């Protein structure tokens, strides 16, 4: 990774090691970070809160009626598929860095 990059995470909080993120910001490896999700919401690492190069927003993608209805429909289709086929439609495979 080049020095001075910008990191944006809007997917899942646990994907990013918070202490590694703090260390990278303090060293200059990362210039800034934008986080829309946190591992232990609403608790956020104090050094991320204090860093002016970090933009933090609550995970708000599910804040609409339409999204709620789509989430309900997806959940029902996942359960239906699992019962019929024994597999998950939306399984996330864990991949760890070496």
C-alpha positions, 0 to 999 in steps of 0.5 A: 500500500502506498503512503498517504492513502484514504481508507473507506469502510461502509461494509462491516466493522470487524473487517478492519483491525481498529488498533492497526488503523490507529497505528497507520493513521498515526504513522502517516501510512494512511492519510485519512479514513472514512468509516460508516460502520464500527465493530462495537457500535456505538463505541468507537476507538477514542483515538479515531474519535480524536483524529481530525482526519477520520470521518465517522458516520453511523451505519445508516443504509438501513434507515428507510422503509424501502430498505426495511421491506427489501431486508425482510424479503431477502431474509425470507428468501434466505431461509426458504433457500436454506430449507429447500437446498441446505445452503445459504444464498448470502454466505460470506467466506472468511479470508484472512491476510497471510 
